[in-house]
């Protein structure tokens, strides 16, 4: 019998161990979007790899040079090492990547002189502890999953809410979380939940 061919598009698994608060953030995104945890983990990493602000934050650990897309980051041997583990309670998840994305994360691990799983965890942690990143992630998710009129109404609602209290900013993540919590029992899809909220809740 010949050797079985390995699919060129087969995904490769990484199992990052995350701080419990970061895992809770992923779990919350899972609850309000309905996406599997592994899918959210993958999407967060892919966005993070393309976000120069995120990579810049990670670059404080680069001990070797690395090129991501068209940007070269210079490493220095005296950069602080990546901690072997996060403090406190942690939770491991499974994330799967296509070869190109896996190779980019592997390059990060080489530059940071740590394991692939460790740098993947650091990438997710850096992304999900950045309020702007989470806000942009949720806004993009909404734009893909609700229609233009609903998005227009949500933007009006966001503007109205944020104009009433300058000390408390309502983010897209917080708004979507409220919408999903407020949806009628058994309604799990974002589009229908947003529609129900706009019809029955806003301005009532």
Order of alpha helices (4+ residues) and beta strands (2+ residues): beta-beta-alpha-alpha-alpha-beta-beta-beta-beta-alpha-alpha-alpha-alpha-alpha-alpha
